[in-house]
């Protein structure tokens, strides 16, 4: 259960490896008045944890919000640094043998933010936008991935791709 991939546990991670400065994505509206919202980006600053059965258990994660809509200042914390506490979440896990188990998992509602899908990236502008167009299923996906670049200089395409997806003309149903 600890090592199941995120997509097998409703994106609630079992084991969360942390380091200071790590980019994260907040996955829930926790405190909208403090800009701690679903989809907000942040960097790990520090955390509080305790040991249980020789395992470190995360209690509270402190993150610095990246470009929040407005500055946040909480007593005793640096500007734009906010706490995220663990929550108990009942999830259904898909096991390696395809069986399903319901468990209660305690975790902070975040995910590592080293990469994101075209769907998650919607509405974001990136000065550095690294894309892998081989995973795009159609011209809409190409557009979504490439349109997040703030300029061409910051866009890196990882490998070759099928140019017919964006140069072959619109399909019949789109021309109607």
Secondary structure, DSSP 8 states (H G I E B T S, - for coil): -TT--GGGTTT--SS----TT-EEEE-S-SBGGGTB-TT-EEEEEEEEEEEETTEEEEEEEEEEESS-SS----TTS-TTEEEEE-EEEEEEEE-TTS-EEEEEEEE-SEEE-S---HHHHTT--BSSEEE-GGG--SHHHHHHHHTTBSSGGGEEE-S---THHHHS---HHHH-
